[in-house]
Amino acid sequence: MLAAGVNLVPPAIVLLGIGVLVFGLRPRSMALVAYAVLGWSVLVVVVGGIGATSHWVLDTSVFHQMASAPAVSPNWEANGIMTGIGITAALLGMLAFRRRDLQGA
């Protein structure tokens, strides 16, 4: 069961990283972009499961990269890459936020 939980963490880190990146660049559109990525990922997995979909389209979903644990062992390479992308996006978002002009109240 621990392996199943490990598979859920990298997609969450990617979504969080994308949200922080967009918040650092354009805070008003953060919710729209984060929910768009989440919605696209769910839509691609659901529609891809129904019919024959190109693997290029399926690879755009963060949820498609998860292994079906505990039936299959976790894909550590994919989990590491997704975690790296999420952390990098979050760090870039934090840097962008620090460089923004903020007005004092």
Residue pairs with C-beta under 8 A, 6 or more apart in sequence:
1 70
3 69
3 70
3 73
3 74
4 69
4 70
6 69
6 74
6 79
7 66
7 67
7 69
7 74
7 79
8 66
9 79
9 83
10 62
10 65
10 66
10 78
10 79
10 80
10 82
10 83
10 86
11 41
11 62
11 63
11 65
11 66
11 82
13 82
13 83
13 86
13 87
14 62
14 82
14 83
14 85
14 86
14 89
15 34
15 37
15 38
15 62
15 86
16 86
16 90
17 85
17 86
17 87
17 88
17 89
17 90
17 93
18 33
18 34
18 37
18 86
18 89
19 30
19 33
19 34
19 93
20 89
20 90
20 93
20 94
21 89
21 90
21 92
21 93
21 96
22 29
22 30
22 33
22 34
22 93
23 30
23 93
23 97
24 92
24 93
24 94
24 95
24 96
24 97
24 100
25 93
25 96
37 62
40 60
40 61
41 60
41 61
41 62
41 63
41 64
42 61
42 63
44 53
44 57
44 58
44 60
44 61
44 63
44 64
45 58
45 61
45 63
45 64
47 53
48 57
48 58
48 61
48 64
58 64
59 65
62 82
65 75
65 78
65 79
65 82
66 75
67 73
67 74
67 75
67 78
